[in-house]
Amino acid sequence: MSLSPTSVAQMNDQQRSAHIRQQVMAHGVELRQRYPLLKHQDALGAGILAFALAGMLGSAALYLGGHLAWWACLLLNAFFASLTHELEHDLIHSMYFRKRRVPHNLMLALVWLARPSTINPWIRRHLHLNHHKVSGSEQDLEERAITNGEPWGIARLLMVGDNVMAALIRTRRAKTWAHKRAILWRTLRVYAPLALLNWGTWYVFLGFHLIDFTGSALGAPIAWSASTLAAMHIVHIAVVVLVGPNVLRTFCLHFVSSNMHYYGDVEAGNVIQQTQVLNPWWLWPLQAFCCNFGSSHAIHHFVVKEPFYIRQLSVPFAHRVMREAGVRFNDFGTFARANRWTRVVKEQPAAQSQTA
């Protein structure tokens, strides 16, 4: 049911949120009735995971066999890994095998292995559920961790794509040694062991090529030992098939997510103010590696228990309902406002405002 401008004006934000929720949930029911396959949620989740893992392993095998360029393998695996991120998010909300802990936890373990750049998913579950409770506030640790609320600059650019760099910058900013130690301990705890290996491999890769390039540029190329070159060969393979894809995926997801969520002056519990729809054409290169997150994730804040593929199918309908109810679309001013909801409007001079 479409809303008239008059009826929208008469609603408060809670009523608008309830209207969006009701309409999108009803559309989800309609989709399941139209396509009965969608009712098999556990099987679909497991099938998508199998498809993503097979895609990653297949492209890696083609690359290692010399049948696929390194850049094609990296891009393909970034895309496949983005599917596993959406599955992890759904698993955190107990959407697959909710009453069967063994397959549920096995899926969590596999999506973590596919995305070793991320924090432990069992720890992330607490952070993400808290995100829904306190979205946009200082207590929203999940979004703050990926730079939501940070002013844009070199620091945020470094932090948005590198989880370890973000932790190091926050450690440097901490005013007391106790706070610095707390940040470092929390970082080690949530990123052990996979993310520490992932980012460690990434830094070894970057460091080796920086040193090698510097030596060549100075006219003193380094004669690396055979054992070093053999070790770096393994590092290169890891970067192409797993580490690099997740560095790319992480940057795309964090850039989109941190800018579509609002922060700082959001009214507690007001879902209308928590997110915007961020889907301009120029973001499509990033959206391709985070499952169209900017376009579909705002739907999740209104209807939490729909799996990601239902959200994707619901996008055209949900966007119409959300736009009518006052959800913002492509509010690019948030980049300059450090993700604040409030738009600062400069008052016009009295003489100017009286001329019409």
N, C-alpha and C positions, 0 to 999 in steps of 0.2 A: 504494500500500500504506500503510495507516494504521499509525501507531506506537502501541504501548501505552505507558501511563505508565511501566511498568517498563523497557521497552527504551530510552525516551528518557533515563531516569535513568542508564542504563549507558553512554550515548554521551558523548563529549567534543564540544566545539563544532565541531571540524573534521569529525567524523563526521556531526554533524547538518547541517552545511552541505553536505556531499557528498550526503546523502540528499535534501535539498531540491533541489539541483541536478539530481540524477538524475531525480527524480519530475517536476519542472517541464519538463525537456527532453523527457522521454517524452510528457508531455501536449502539448507543442508539436508533436511528430511526429504524434500522434494527431489534432490539430486540422488539420494539413495534409492528412492522409489523408482526413479527413471533409469538408474544404472544399478541393478541389484548387486553387481560385483563390489560396489563400494561398501556394502554391509559387512564384508569379510575383512575387518580392520586388522586383525592380527596377521592374517595371511598376506595382506597387502604390505604391511610394515616389514615382515620378514622377506617378502619378495623384492621390495625396493632395496633393502640392505644387500641381499644376494646380488642384485643387478649392479649396485654401486661397487661392491667389492670385486665382482668379476670384471667390471670395467677397469678398475684400477690395476688389478693383476694382469689383465689382458694387454692393456696399453704398456705396462712395464715390460711384459714379455716381448712385445713387438719392438720396443725401444732397445732392449738388450740384444735382440736378434738382428738389429740393424735394419728393421723394416719401418721404423717410425722415427722421425726427427725428435731431438730432445725437447724442443719447444712445444711440439704437438703433444708429446707425452705429458709434459708439465701442465699444459692447459686442460687436457682431457681429465687428468687426475684431480685438478683443482675443481672441475665441475662435478665429478663423481663424489669427491669428498664433501662438497656442499650439500649433496643429498643426505649424507650421513649426519651432517650437523642438524638438519631438520628432523631426522629420525631421533637424534639424541634429545632434542627439544621436546618432541612428542613423548618420548620415554620418560623424561623428567615429570611430565604431567600424567604418567601412567596410562598412556593410550594404547599400548600394545602389551599383551600378556599380563594384564593388571593383576590377575589372581594366580599367575604361574611364575613364580620367582626365578626358576632356573632359566627358561628362555628369555625372560625379561632382562635379567642381569647379564646373560650371554650377549644379548644385543647391545647393552650398554658397553660391555667390554670391547666388542668388535668396532663400534662406532668410535670409541676412544683410540683404538689402534689405527684406524683410518685417519684420525686427526690428532697426531701426537703433539701438536702445538698447543693443545688446550689443557685446561685444568681437569683434574679428576672429576668425572661426571657425577659421582655419588656426592661429592662436595658441592658441585655446581647446582645440584638439585635444591639444596637449602638456599643458596644465593638467588636462584631464579624464582623460586616460590616467594621469597622475600621481596624480590623485584616487583612482583604483581601487587604486593601489599603496600609498598611504599614508593612506587614508581615516581621518579622525578624529584625525590627528596635526597637529602644528604645521606640517609640510611640505605639508599639504593646502591649497594656496593657493586653489584654486577655491572650496571651501566656506567658508574663512575670509573670502574676499572678499565673500561674501553674508551675513556676520555669524554664521556657525556658531561657537559658543563664546563669543560676546559675552554679558555679563549684560544682561538686559532692562531697558530704560529709554528715555528720550527719544532718546539717541544711537542706540541700535539701531533704534528705530522710524524715525528719519530715514534711517539707512543702508540698511535692508532694501529700500526701494523706490526708492532714488536712487543709482545707481552713482557719480556724480560727487560727491555729498555724502559718500558713504562714503569716497572717496579723500581728500577735503578733511579729514574728521575724523581719518583715520589720519595725514595729514600734520601736523596740529596736535598729535597725540599723540607724534609722533616726537621723540626726545630730542636728536638732533644735526641740524645743517643738511645734512650729507651724506645722512642717512637721509631727510630731508624732500625733498631734490632727487631722490633715487632713486625715491621714491613718485610724485612728480609726473611724472618722465620716463617711468616705467613706465605710468602712467595715460594719458599722451598717446600713447604708442606703441601700446597695445593698443586704445584707443578711437578712434583716428583711422581714417578721417575721419567715418564715419557716426554713431557715438555722440556725437562732439563736436557735430555738427550737430543731432542729435536733442535732446540735453540743453540745448544752447544755445537752440534754439527754445522748449523748455519753459520755460526761465528768462525769456526775453523775454516769453512769454505771461503767466507769473505776475507778472513785474515790472510790465508795462503795466497789468494789472487791479488790482494793489495800489496803484499810484500813482493810477490813476483813481478807485478807491474811496476812498482817503484824501482826495483833493481834494474829492470830493463830500461826504464825511462832515464835512469842515471848512467846508463852505459855500462852497468856492472851486473849482467844477468846472473842469477843464482843457479849454481849447479846442485840441484836437489839430489839427494841420495835415492837409490833405487827403492829402498824401503819406504821413504817418504812419498815417492810418486805412486807406489803400490797402494799405500794407505789413502792417498788423495783420490785414486781411481774409485775406491769404494765410497768415499765421501761424495764424489761427483754423481755416482749412481743414486745414492740416497737422496741427494738434493733434487735430482731430476724426477724421480718416481714418487717421492713422499714429502720431503722437507720443503722443497720449493713450491709445490702445489699448495701446501698448507700456509706458507708465508703469503702467497698471493690471495688465497681464500680468506685468510685472517684479515688482511688489509681491506679487502672489498667489504666483508661483513661488518667490520668494526667502523669503517668510514660511514657506511649506510646506516647502521643501527644507531651509532652515537649521534647522528644528525637528524634522525627521524623521531627520536625520543626527546621530550622537553625536560628541562631541569631547573630547579631553583625556586621558581615562583608558581609551581603547580599546586592547585587546590587539592588537599588530601582526598583521595578516593574519587576524584573527578576524572573519569576515563577519557572524556572528550579532550582534556588538556594533556593527556599523557603522551600521545603520539600524533604524528601527521602521516599522510600518505606522501611518500617521496618517490616519484616515478617519472622524472623528465627524461627525454630521449638520450641526453648525454650521460646519464648514469647507467645505461644498458650494459656497457662493457664491465661495470662492477656488478650489476645485478645478475649477470650471467654466472658469476662464481659465488653467489650467495642466495640462489634459488628465488630470485625476484623478491627479496626480503623487503625492500623499501615499499613495494606496492602491496604486499600481502600481510605483512606483520601487524599492521594496525588493526586488522580484522581480529587477530588473536586476542588483543586486549579486551575486546567486547565479548567474544565467544571463545573462551579459553580451551574448551575440550574438543575442538575440531582438529583432526590431523592436518598436516600441512598440505596434502594433495587436495583435500576438500576446500581449504582456503584458496588455493590456486584456482580451482574451478569456480569458486564463488566471487572472484575478484570483480568481474563486470557488474554483477548485481549488487554486491556489498558496497562498491565505490559509489554507486548511485544513491543508495540509502544513506551512506555516511556523509556524502556531500550535502544532501538535503538537510541532514541533521546538524550541520555546522562543523564537521571535522575538517581540519585544514588540509589542503593539498598543495604541495610544492611551495612551502613557506621558506624561501631561500634566505630570508632575513635572519633566520636562526643561526646561520653561519657567522654573522657579525655580532649576534646577541649572546654568543656562547650558550646556545640552546635554551635561552629563556623564552617563556611563553608570551610575556608582555611585549607588545610592539610599542616602542616609544614614538609618539607623534609630536613633531615640533609645532608649537602654536604659531599661527600666522599673525602678522601685525594686524592691529584692529582696522587700519585703513584698508588693508588688503582684503580682509575677510568681509568688509561691508560692500565691496564692489562685486557685483554679480551681473 
